Amino acid sequence: MTDPVLSLKDAALTLQGNAGPVEILRGITLDVHRGETLGLVGPSGSGKSSLLMLMGGLERATGGSVRALGHDLTALDEDALARFRRGNMGVVFQSFHLIPTMTALENVATPLELAGRADAFERAEDELRSVGLGPRMHHYPAQLSGGEQQRVALARAAAPRPAILLADEPTGNLDGTNGEAIMQLLFGLRDKHGATLVLVTHAPDLAARCDRVIRLRDGRIDGEDRRLEAAQ
């Protein structure tokens, strides 16, 4: 088997709260392999989103190690982490995090421009068309529905062709129809670009599409399930 794309060894996250330190994650050991789709599930407060943030270098582990594509994220400074994420990771949040004063096209193109891509706007146009927003690319976020805004966020995450796609409750703010459309697009982008996909979800139907599901409780791994065809 190839080296894992993501590898956590005894990873821990402790944050300072008003009443003292709070253990968010405790001793997480987990490997994610190239092309795999991994779902993170569990009750609210179990540490799902925090684990995703560790994987993306958006939170820094306070114990153990987190490696992505062979790089030790715990050893990188903030600038190096930002460069690594920009070149290798796409992140989709439940809240769309679009810049309200920029059009859909500008929201997708700007990170590519910051990465020095000369074809930033051409690639942004291609990605917006691929998520069905060709006619809406010059609209501002306030002129778009929630489903359309999440499509812009997906296009922005996928445009750099990241090796790793991370999605935190990508359908959480959407109705059933838009949620289903976003699920189809998310898995389609994974297939199109060959990315490894890790997603946090409360939706059983979304978790059921994953190759493997990790169940979290109280900041620890509480179990693991595999799809039958993925396990064979």
N, C-alpha and C positions, 0 to 999 in steps of 0.2 A: 504494500500500500504506500502511496506517496505521502510525503510529509504533510502534516495538517496545515491548512490555510490559517486557522486560528487555534491556539493552544494555550489553555489556562492551567496552571499548576498551583493548587492551594491558594487561589486568588481570594483576597479578602478586601472588604471596603468598610471602613469605620468612619463615620462623620461625626462632627461635634454638634450636639444639640444643646438646647437651653438647659437641660438637666444633666448634661455630660455626654460622653461618647455613646454613639448608637451604632451597633453592629448591623450593617445592611446586608453584607454578603460574608459568608463564612466558609472558607476552605473549598472553593469551587475548582474542581479538576475536570477539564472537558476539552476534547479535540473536535474540530469541525474540518471536514475534508473538502477538497476542491469539487465544485459542482453540486455539493450537498445543499438541501433545503432543510433548515433546522427551525423548529418552532419552540418558543419558550412560553410555557403556560403556568398558571398557578393563581391563587387568590390575590386580591389587591394587597400590596405591602409585602409580597413574598420575595421581591428583589428582581423581578423580570427586567424591568426597564433599566435598573442599575447595572445588571449584568450586560445588557446590550451596550450601555454606555462604556463599560470597561472594555468590551471588545472593540469599540470604535475609538478608544483613546480619548473619549469625551469626559470620562472620569478616570482618575489615576488610582490604581490599586494601592491600598495601604499595607498589603501583605501578599506574599507569593509573587507569581509572574504572569504576564499576559504577553503572548507573542502573536504577531500577525505577519504572514508572508515572510517568516524568518526573522522579523525585527522585534526586539524586546521593547514593547511600548512603555514599560515602566522606566526604561533608561533614557528615553528621549525627552528633551526639553520641549516647552510649549511650541516654539517655532518649528522644530523638527517634526513634532506630532502633527501640526497643521499642514505642513508640506506632505507628510506621508498620507494623511487622510485625503487631501486634495487629489493626489495621484492614484490612490488605490481603493478608496471607499466611497460609496454613495449612501446617504442616510435620509430616510423618510420618516417624518414624525406624524403623530396624530394631529397636532396643530401644524398648519401647512408652512409656517415661517417664510412666507413670501414677502418681498419688499413692496409695500403698498404704492410707492411712487414710481415703480417700474412696471412696464408691460410684461406679459407672460414671456415674450421673447427675450426681453432684457433680463428677467429673473433667471432664465436658463443659461443665457450667454455670458452673464457677468462672471460666474465662477470659472468658466473656460477662459475668458480673457485674463483673469487674474493668474491663471496657470500658464499664460503665455501662448495660447493656441491662436494661430492666425485665422483659422476657419471657425472661430467661436460662434458667429451668428449663423453660418451655414449649418453647422452641426446642431445648433439649438433649433433651427427651423425643422430639420429632419426629425429630431426627437419629438417635437410638439406635434408634427404630423403623425408620427407613429403612435401617439396616444390619442389621436382623433381631434386635435385642437388646431389644425391648420387654419380654419377660418377665424379662430379666436386669439391668435398669437399677439395681436396688437392691442388687446384689451388689458385693462388693469385688474388686479385682484378683486377690487370691489365690484367690478362688472361681471365677475364669474361666479358660478354656483360653487357650493362646497365640493362637489364631485369634480368640477373643472379645476378648481384650485389644487386638489390633490393630484390631478393628472399633471399639472405644471410641476408640482413637487417631485413626482415620479420622473418626469422628463429631465429635470435638473439633476436628480441623483444618477440617472443612467447615462447622461450625455458624456461624461468623461470616460465611459467604458470601464467602470471600476471592477476590480477582481472580486470585491466583497460588497454586497448590498445589505444594509441593515434597515429594518423597518419596525418602528415602534407603534403598535396599534394603528396600522395604516387605514383601517376601515372604521375606526372607533367613532368618528364624528359624522359618519355618512349613513344614509338610509339604506335599506336592503338592496335596492336596485343599483345605486351608485357603489355600494360596498362590493357587490358581485363584480361590477365592471372593473373596479380597482384591483380586485384579486386576480382577475384574468390578465390585466395589464402587467401586474407585478410578476406573475409567473411567466408571462410572455417575454418580458424584458430579461428575466433570468435565462430563459432558453435562448433568446436572441444573442445575448452577449456572453453566455457561458459563465455567468457570475455565481459565486456562492451566496446563498440567501439565508439570512437569519432574521426571524421576525418574532415579535412579541404580539400575542393575541389572546383575547378572551373568546373569540369566535370558534366554536368547535368545527365548523365546516372548513374554516381556513386552516386550522391546525391539522385537520385530516388530510390535507393536500401535501403536507410536509413529509419528507423522507423519514424524519426522526423528530420526536417531540420530547423535550426535557421538561419535567414537572418540578417546579420550585415550591418550597414552603419554608418560611422563616429564614430566608437567606441561604438555604442549602438545597442541593439536588435531592429531590424526594422520589425520583423514579424516571424511567425512560421507556418510550414506546417507539416501535418502528413500524412503518407500513410494510405489509406482507411482501409486496413486490419489490420494495427497496431492500428488504433483508435477504432476498434470495440471490 
